Amino acid sequence: MRHIRPAPLTADAFAPYGEVLSATGAYRLINDGMCRRHHDLARLDFGAGRAGISIFQAQPRTLPCSLDLLERHPLGSQAFVPMGAQPFLVVVAPGPDATPLAFITDGAQAINLRRGTWHGVLTPLHAPGLFAVIDRIAPDGEAPGANLVEHRLPAPFLITPP
């Protein structure tokens, strides 16, 4: 079995696939100086659809875990914002047959996957596995599943602890 060891999630390493969203860097003060606004952190792209916010509740996994499925959303970006301060696993790949990369968030990071980015499924490492997800809601009349392409890997990868 092929192995992948996750790296810490950084903006530079993740840049080819999307944006890391965190309360770091430049900000402006709002709310009478009581709140830092880290402004416009992600390129949300919904094509002909519209933005929607959903809540996902995913079962936590432990490392090592097997990776045998990649997916992509050709019609829109997808942002995952954890609703707890727990790290989660992020898997991306340059293509469906390329070796995936794995990252672990620091518990205070969210991600935005660019439109068309190959990625693994949502993988929380701790309960409760709650995420706000900002992604494309299809316009009326669009075929169900038009924005989901799945690719089963011919041989799985084993994602090991860092």
C-alpha positions, -999 to 999 in steps of 0.1 A, spaced: 0 0 0 12 35 -8 17 58 22 11 96 26 22 115 57 2 147 62 20 180 66 8 210 86 -15 232 65 1 264 52 -11 290 28 19 285 5 16 247 3 -21 248 -3 -21 277 -28 -24 256 -60 -57 241 -46 -74 271 -29 -71 293 1 -64 287 38 -88 308 59 -75 319 92 -75 349 115 -39 359 107 -23 387 87 -39 420 77 -71 431 93 -92 461 99 -110 470 132 -148 471 132 -175 472 158 -161 502 176 -126 486 177 -138 454 193 -135 431 163 -108 423 138 -121 417 103 -98 396 82 -114 406 49 -122 387 17 -100 356 23 -114 332 -4 -123 333 -41 -158 319 -40 -168 308 -74 -203 294 -81 -206 298 -119 -242 298 -129 -253 286 -94 -257 306 -62 -239 305 -29 -254 283 -2 -244 276 34 -250 240 46 -241 222 78 -222 189 74 -219 164 103 -191 140 94 -180 110 113 -145 115 128 -117 92 116 -84 83 131 -50 80 115 -39 58 99 -68 58 74 -73 46 39 -78 69 9 -95 53 -20 -118 80 -34 -112 115 -48 -138 139 -60 -141 173 -76 -167 199 -82 -163 213 -117 -190 240 -114 -181 257 -81 -157 262 -52 -163 246 -18 -153 261 15 -152 240 48 -154 260 80 -151 239 112 -176 247 139 -152 236 166 -115 242 173 -103 208 163 -78 199 135 -91 181 104 -74 163 75 -74 179 41 -64 158 10 -59 173 -24 -44 161 -57 -32 178 -89 -52 153 -109 -72 120 -104 -42 98 -111 -15 120 -93 -2 113 -59 -24 132 -34 -11 156 -7 -24 155 28 -25 184 53 -37 187 89 -52 220 99 -42 236 132 -77 238 146 -81 275 138 -80 271 100 -107 267 73 -102 260 36 -117 270 3 -112 245 -25 -110 260 -60 -135 250 -86 -124 217 -101 -98 208 -74 -95 170 -68 -98 163 -31 -106 137 -5 -138 135 14 -144 156 45 -123 140 72 -126 154 108 -102 139 133 -123 146 163 -160 147 173 -184 163 167 -173 167 130 -195 198 124 -187 221 95 -203 250 78 -199 245 41 -202 273 16 -207 259 -19 -226 261 -51 -264 255 -51 -275 243 -85 -300 265 -105 -334 250 -111 -334 225 -140 -297 214 -136 -293 176 -134 -286 162 -100 -249 154 -95 -238 177 -123 -213 193 -99 -198 161 -86 -172 139 -103 -159 109 -83 -128 89 -90 -121 56 -73 -84 51 -69 -71 18 -84 -50 12 -53 -56 30 -20 -32 52 -1 -26 48 36 -26 82 53 -3 78 84 1 101 114 25 130 109 
